Amino acid sequence: MRRASVTITDDLEEALEAYRRDQDIPPRLVDVMQAALREFLSGRGYLPPPPERSRPKPRGVPKGRRVRIEGPDNLGAAVIEDRR
């Protein structure tokens, strides 16, 4: 695997950081850069298009937080427990 240092302009850095802040779990910079480069090269025919996913892979629930549904099929009664 080859390593590369990349210099980006201020506007790209601001957009990148805004994108990372908007995610529930901010992705690593290397993952965002590789995904962007892969999409760019795929769009120009240098790589096969990435496989389409119907939905993102679930990340799980943090250990301290659980959701409990009270009553049969009653989503309105969902309770979030914070066990901190």
C-alpha positions in Angstrom: 0.0 0.0 0.0 1.3 3.4 -0.9 1.2 6.4 1.4 0.6 9.9 0.2 0.5 13.4 1.8 -2.2 15.6 0.4 -2.6 19.3 0.7 -6.1 20.5 0.5 -7.5 24.1 0.2 -9.2 25.8 3.1 -12.7 25.4 1.5 -12.2 21.7 1.1 -11.0 21.3 4.7 -14.1 23.2 6.0 -16.4 21.1 3.9 -14.7 17.9 5.0 -14.8 18.8 8.7 -18.5 19.8 8.4 -19.2 16.4 6.8 -17.4 14.6 9.6 -19.2 16.6 12.3 -22.6 15.7 10.8 -22.0 12.0 11.2 -23.1 10.1 14.3 -19.7 8.4 14.3 -17.1 10.7 12.5 -15.2 8.6 9.9 -11.4 8.7 9.8 -9.9 11.1 7.4 -8.2 8.3 5.5 -11.5 6.5 5.0 -13.2 9.7 3.6 -10.3 10.4 1.3 -10.1 6.9 0.0 -13.9 6.8 -0.6 -13.7 10.1 -2.5 -10.8 9.0 -4.7 -12.5 5.6 -5.4 -15.7 7.4 -6.4 -13.8 9.8 -8.6 -11.8 7.1 -10.4 -14.9 4.9 -10.7 -16.8 7.7 -12.4 -14.1 8.0 -15.0 -13.9 4.3 -15.7 -10.6 3.5 -14.0 -12.2 1.4 -11.3 -15.3 -0.8 -11.3 -18.2 1.0 -9.6 -18.5 0.2 -5.9 -21.2 -2.4 -5.0 -24.5 -0.8 -4.1 -25.7 -1.3 -0.6 -29.3 -1.0 0.3 -28.6 0.6 3.7 -25.5 1.3 5.8 -24.1 -1.5 8.0 -25.6 -1.2 11.5 -23.1 0.1 14.2 -24.8 -1.2 17.3 -26.0 0.6 20.4 -23.4 2.2 22.8 -23.1 0.1 25.9 -24.6 2.7 28.3 -27.8 3.2 26.2 -30.6 0.7 25.5 -34.0 1.0 24.0 -37.0 -0.7 25.6 -40.4 -1.0 23.9 -43.3 -1.3 26.4 -46.4 -2.9 25.1 -47.1 -4.9 22.0 -46.2 -3.1 18.8 -46.3 0.3 20.5 -43.5 2.4 19.2 -44.9 5.4 20.9 -44.0 3.9 24.3 -40.3 3.5 23.5 -38.1 4.4 26.5 -34.4 5.2 26.3 -32.5 4.1 29.3 -29.3 5.9 30.2 -27.3 3.6 32.5 -24.4 6.0 33.2 
